[in-house]
Amino acid sequence: MHSGGGWGGAFTRWAAASALITLSAATWAQTPHVKIGLVLSLTGPAASLGIPARDTVALLPKEMGGRPVDYIVLDDASDTTQAVQTTKKLISEDHVDAIIGSSITPNSLAMIDVVADGKTPMISLASSSKIIEPVDAKRHWVFKTPQTDAMMASAIAEHASNHGVKSMAFIGQADALGETFYAEVSKFAQLHKITMVANERFNRTDTSVTGQVLKILAAKPDAVVVGAAGTPAALPPKTLRERGFKGPIYHNHGTGNRDFLRVCGADCNGTFLPTSPVLVASQLPDDHPAKRLALDYIKLYETKYGAGTVSAFGSYAWDAGMLLNRAVPIAMKAGAPGTPEFRTALRDALENTKNFSDTNGQVNMTANDHIGLDQRARVIAEIENGKWVYQPR
């Protein structure tokens, strides 16, 4: 009788291995998961911003620091009240370790108090610098991946000045995005000796901006800046063209998606936007810090969703995920996922991100800079027949 050999020995070894696998699976299931909540605008006027971010979640790492990751995606319906409610749910009921979102500035601003009270780090996907500046006791917990409105406004003013623009009008959303973007545009216009001659507002749900456009045309600006995001941003340029405006039109970087191009159509030909390098990655110089990673992300995204589907808003979610992927192993030295110690250490690790390349540039954060991108993170693109064309300054 040979207890260790033959079929019986093989069965014994198989049974032991099977038990080990079962035990490992059970142990894995009991391992504290990293929980990441996402508050995204999946319905409502800002849906064209939130949907690419949601679609990117499927591409994010399934493990971070050797721990399984659970992504919990909630829709804020492009509404500030809903954004606050979903954020509270993620913190108090789902006990997430970090939050990514919201897709838009008003919602992100509304979420700041909630994440600060819950001592949970948040990475916003919206534009306004007010989301992270100044880094006070509440914004201590808040970071963002999209370029700030100040960065983009400076790119507009620089491009406009280089092309002979002496006067400029503004039409923006009647919300925090419109207000903060106007403040930055007017500031950088002044630096470039460009006079602001009109300042108009409209609501995301408006179906006409004829009155505002007529006031702008009466001021006879050389160029017009549209401070709006998503498909609602197509209304002002369409109306300006219909009313015969021939000068340059600049968009906010909240228009960097295909849905905006589809809605605006031929009326956006020849217009400009400061944008993420992702939209023109293949056209960038080879030494641009974002080119390689942007092309990698585009390939990953378009392999799953189809050619031409990529947008800047998906890349912002990807970068947020990559920042967390870097920070989680560091934070685990202080505590297990699900603990206050882990969340605090995760926040600290994000703030200490240095020399980290992502799809928009190179990130070097500090205690006073919770985005960490430099001017290479934004480029100017011209819209030509439904495509973005890189414009070297």
N, C-alpha and C positions, 0 to 999 in steps of 0.2 A: 504494500500500500504506500503510495507516494502522496502525502498530504499537500505538498506544494506544487505538484506537477499535473499534467493532463488537463482534461476539460474542467474537472472540479477546481483545480488551482486557478485556471483562467477565469472561471466564474467568480471565484472568491476575489480575485484581483479586480474583475469588472465591477462586482458589487461594492467593493471598497471605494473604487474610483467614482462610481455613481453616487455613493453616499457622500463622498467628498464634494462632488459637484453640487449636489443638492444642498449640502451644508453651506457651501460658498455662496450659492444663489440666495439662500435664506439670510446669510450674513450680509450680503450686498443689499438685499431688500431692507434690512434693518439699519443699514448705515445711514446716518443723517444726510438727507439730500440737500443740495444747494437749491434754494427756491428763488426764482427771479420772476417778479411780476411785471407785466407790460400794460400800460395804460395808453391805448392808441385810438386815434379818431378813425374808426372803421366805417362809420355811417355819418351822414350829415355833410355839410359843405367841405369839410377837410378830409373826406374819405380818400381822396387821391394821394394824400400824404401818409395816412395810416396803413393803407393796404400793402404797399411795398415793404413797410417795416414788419408787418405781420408775416408776409411771405418769406421774409429773411429769417424769421425765427426758426423755420424748419432747417436752415443751413447752419445754425449756431451749434457750438460743441455740446455733445450729450453728456460729457463729463468735464469737470473742472477740478483740478487738484486731486484727481483720483476719486472724486465723489460724483454720483449721478446728479444731473441737473433737471429740475422741473421748471418748465416755463408756463406761467399762468397769464393768458392774454385776455384782457377785458376791453370792451368798447366804451369810450367816453362820449360817443355820439356827437363829437365836436362841441360839447357843451361843458361849461366850467363847473356847474353843479354836479353833473355826472362824473366829471373827472375827480372831484373831491370825494364823492361817495365811493367810487371804485378804488381810489387810493386808500381810503380808510378800511375798506374790506380786505384789501391785500395785506395790510399791516396787522389788523386786529384779528381777522379770521384765518387768513392763509399763512400768516407769520412769515412773510417773504424776507429774504436777506437783502434784497436790493430791488429797486424799481427802475424800469426804463420807460420814459415817456414824460409828458404827453407829446403828441405830434405838433401841437400848436402853442404859441406863446401865451394866450390868455389862460389856457388850461394848466400849463406848466407853472405859471405864476400862482395860480390858485392852489396848487398842490404843495407849495413850499412849506406852509405852516404845518400841514399834515405830516410830511416826512420828517420835519424837524422835531415835532412832538413825539413821533414814533421812533426817532433816532435810527432812521433807515436811509442809507444812501440812495440817491436818485440821480439818474443820468437822463437829462432832457434831450428830446429830439427836435426842439424848437429853436428859433433864431435869436430872439432878443437877448442882448447882453444883460438886461435887468434880471434875467433868471439866475445869473451867477454873480452879479456885481451890485453893490460891493459884497465881498465875502464876510457877512456878519454872522451872528450866532445861528440864524436860521439857514442861510445859504452855505454855512459850514458843511451841510449834508448834501449839497446840490452841485452837480456837474452837468456838462453838456458836450455833445459831439459836433453839432452843426456850427459852422462859422458864425461869429456874432454879426449882428446888423452893422456894427461899427466897421468891421473888416470889409463887409460887402459895400457899404456906403462909400468908403474910401476908394474902393475899386471903381465905382461908378463915377465919382467926381474926378478921379485921375483920368479915366478914359474919356469922359466928356471934355475935360480941359484940353487933352491932347488932340481932340477933334474940333476945337474952335468954339465950343459952347460957352456963351457968356451969360445966358439967363435960363432958368429952369423952373418948371412947375411940378407940383406934387399932387397926386391923388392916391389916397390910401384907405385901408379898411378903418372903420370907426371903432377900433379896439386897441388893445395894447400894442399889437404888432404895428399898426399904422402910426400910432403916436411915437413909439420909440424909433421906428425907421425914419420918420420925418425928422426927428431931432438929430439923428446921425447924418442924414443926407444934407440937411441945412448947414450943419457944422462943417462938414468936409467941403461943401460947395463954397462956403465963405473962405476956407483956406486956399481954395483954387481960384478965388476971385470970380465966382459964379453967383449971380444974383437970383434969389428965390422970388418969383413974381406971383405965385398962386399956391394955395394949400387947401385941398378939398378932401372930403371924406365920403365913403359909401359903406353900406352894410353888406355882409357876406351873402345875404339872401336877396339883395336888390336885383331887380330885372332891368333897370335902366339907370344910366348915369349921365343922361343927356344934359341935364341942368348943370352938373359939375363940369362937364367937358366944355360947354359953351362959355362958362366963366374962365376956364383955362385958356381957351382960344382967344378970348378977348384980351388976355394979358400978353399975348404974342410971345410965348417962350421959345427959345431955340430947341429945348428938349423937355421931355416929360418923364418923371419917375413914377412908377406904379408900385405902391407899397402894399402888396397883397399876396396871399398864398393860395395854392390850389387852383381849381377850375374857376372860382369866382374872379380870379385875377385877370381872366380873359376879357371881361366886359369893358374895362376902360380902354385898352388898346384897340379893340374892335370899334368902339364908338369914336375914338380919336381918328382912326383911319376913315370911317364912314363920313366924318365931318371935315375931311380934307387935310388933316394935319400931316405934314411931310417930314417933320424933324425926327431926330432920334428918340426912341422910346426905350426906357430902361425898366426892367422888372426887378422885383425882389427875388432872392434865391429860393423863395417858397414856391417857385413855378418850375422847378427842375424835374418835371415828370411828363410822361407821354400823354396823360389825360389832358394836361394843360395845352400841349401842342395840338391835340385833336380838336379841342373846343375852340381854340383861338384861330386855327387854320391859317389861311393865307394872310390874314390881317397881322400876323406876328412876323411875317417875313421881314428881315432887315432890322428887327428889334434886338436888344441886347440884354443879357443878364449876367451878374456876377454869380458864379456857381462853384459847386464842388468839382474838383479835378476828375471825379468819376465820370461825369457826363462827356468829357472829351479825352478820356485817358489815352486812347490810341494815338491821339494827335499831339500829346505832350512831348517835350524834349526828353530824351532818355535819362537825363540826370535829375528829373523832377522826383522829389522824395516819395510822392504818392503813386507814381505810374505803375510800378510792378504789382503792388498790392491791389490797386484799383482794377487792373486787368485780371488779376486772379479772382477777385470778387465777381466781376462781370461774367467771367467764364462759368463760375459756380452757379450764379443766379440764372443766367440765360440757358444753361444746360437743363435746369429744372423747369423754367417757366417760358422759354422760347426767346429767339433772337429779338433784340430791340426792346426788351421788357424792363431793362434795368432803369433805376432812377436814383437820384441823390438820396431820397428819403429811406430807401432800403439800405444804402451804404452807411447812413448815420446809425441805424440800428445794428448793423454789422460791427461798426467800430465800437459801439457801446458794449456789445457782447465780447469783443476782443479785449477791451479794457478790463472787464470783469474776469475774463479768463486768465489774464495776467495777475490780477489782484487776489483772486481767491486762494491760491496756494500760499501766498504771503500771509493772508488773514488767518488761515487755518493754524498758524503757529500760535495764535493768541486764544483760539477757542474753536469749538465745533460749529458748523452751520446750524442756524436756528437759535444761537445764543446772542445776547447783547454784546458780549466781548467780540464775537465774530463780526457783527455788523459794524462796530466801531473800528475794528482793525481793517475791515474792508474799505471803509471811508478813508482811513489813513493811507492805505496802500494806493487808492486811486489818486489822492492828493500828491503822493510822492512818485507818480509816474514820470519817468525821465527817458529821453531818447527812444521813445516808443513809436514806431512807424505804423500808420494805418492807411486806409484808403483815401484819406483827405490830406495827409501830410505827416509831420513829425510832432509828437506830443511831448511837451515838457511842462508839467503842471507845478504849481507852487501853492502856498497857503493863500495867496492873493489872486491866483489865476487858475480857475477850475475848468478851463478848456485846453490851454497849453499849446494852441496852434499858432504859427506865425503867418506872415503875409503870403507865403507860398501855398497856403491852404485854399486860396481862392483864385479863380481865373475868370476872365471875361470870355463869354461865348456869344456868337451871333446866331440867331435862328434863321435858317435858310431851308425852305421847303420841307419843314418837319424834322429838321436835323439841327444839332448843335455844332457850330463850327468854332474851334479855338481861335481866339484873337490875341496874338502876342501884342503887348502894349506898344 
